[in-house]
Amino acid sequence: MENKKIRQIAQNKKAYHDYFIIQTFQAGLELHGTEVKSLRAGRCNLKDSYVSINNKEAYIIGMHISPFEQGNRFNHDPLRDKRLLLHKYEINKLEAEVMQQGLTIIPLKIYFDGSLVKMDIGLARGKKLFDKRKDIAKKDQQREAEKDFKLRL
């Protein structure tokens, strides 16, 4: 049994603030050489990116991978659409959920699983302003409770 090391590259913290995550999926990424080298250096941004399904294929749009410094002419467009590697039944399920329930697909985090680049994507529903306020109040309450508990010890 192999012991694969998982190393996180980037996380979309804003996704958990702006959306209710209903279900998560793991997907591979189709990348070019200099993009992988840039990811190894941790130069990736998931903010304002989303997943779109076109012609029964899933693509991530708006993910920024900075050009590799020593890549010169081999570098690729930092904002190019990258294909996600998912099973056909997963793509069909995601497409049906988006079409019927008006949900959206967003990237949650990107990481190395051994030598492979993987991404967790989430099927999400947008939060309203009062939902966000409720979450912030809940976090504040939890923080205060932890603070009081530490003071008692």
N, C-alpha and C positions, 0 to 999 in steps of 0.2 A: 504494500500500500504506500503510495507516494504521499509525501508531506508537502503540499503546495503552500507557499507563503503568499498571503494576501496583503497587498500594500495599497493603501488608498491614495489616489492622486488628487481628486477634487470632490467637493460635496456641494449640493445646491441647497443651502440652508433656507433660502427664501421660499423654496417649494413648500416646506412644511408650514411656513407662516401664511402663505397665500392660498393653499389648497388642502382639502381633505383627501388623503391618499387612501383609495379604496382597495387597490390590489397592486402588487409589485411583480415585475418580471425581470429576469436576468437576460441580457443580450450581449453578444459579441459585437465588435466593431471592425469594419473593413477600413484599414488605414494604410498609408504609404510609409516608406522607410523613415523619412525625416520626421514625420508626425510622431512615430513611436519614440524616436530619440528625444523629441521635445517633451513628450509625456513623461519619459523617465526622469527628466529634469523638473517635472511638476508644473509645467507651463500650460495650464488649461483653465478655461473659464466656462462654467455651465449656465451662468446667469443669462436670462432672456432666451434660452433655447427651448425647443419643443420637438416632439416627434410627429412626423407626418407619414401617412401611408398612401403611396402612389403605385398603381399597377401591381398590387399585391406584394410590394416591398416596402419596408419601413426605413425611413431616413431621419437622421437628426439634423435639424436646421438651426443655425445660429450658434452652434458650439464653437468657441474660439480656441484653436490650438496655435500658440505662437510659433513663428518660423524658427527652425533650428539655426543657431548662430553660425555653425560651421557648414551649413547645408548649401550655401551659395545658390547655384542655378537649379539644384534638385529640390528646393523648397516648394511647397504647394500653397495654394490660397488658404489663409488661416480660417476663413469662414465657409469653406466649401461644404456642401451637403455630404454627410458620411452615411453609408448604408449600415443598418443594423442587421445582425445575423440572428434571426429568430426562426423557430419552426413555423411552418405554414399554418398549423392550427392555432398557434398563438397570434399570428398576424390576423387571421380571420376573426378570432375572438375580440381582439383590440378594435378592429375596424367596425365590428357589429356594435360594440359598446359605445363607440364614439358617435356612430350614426343614429342609434336609437335613443340613447340617454343624454346626449349632448355633453359627454365627458371629454376630457383632454388627456393627452399623454405627455408627461414631462420627465426629463432625466433627473434622477435623485443623486446618484454618485457614480464616479468612474474610478476603477481600480485595476491593479494588476493581480491576476489569479495565476500564480506561477509566472510564465512568460507571456500569457495571453492578456489582452486588454478587454475588460468586461465593463458593462454598464448596467446599473439598476435603473429601470424605468418604472414609472408609476401611473396607473390609471387614476385620474384625479378629478374632483369637482371643486370649483372655485368657492372660496369662502366670502361671505358678505362682511361688511365692516363690523357689525355687531358680533359676529363669530370671532373675529380677530381680537376684539376687545375682551370677549369672554375668555379666550385662551391666555391673553396677557394677564388678566386678573387671576386666573387659576395658577399661572406660573409664579406670580408675586406671592400669592397665598402659600404655595408650597415652599418657596424660598424663605418666607418668614417662619414657617413651621420648623424647617431645618435649622434655622438660626436659633430659635428658642430651644430646640432640642440640644444643640451644642452648648448653649449657655447653662443648661441644667446639669450637664455632665461636668 
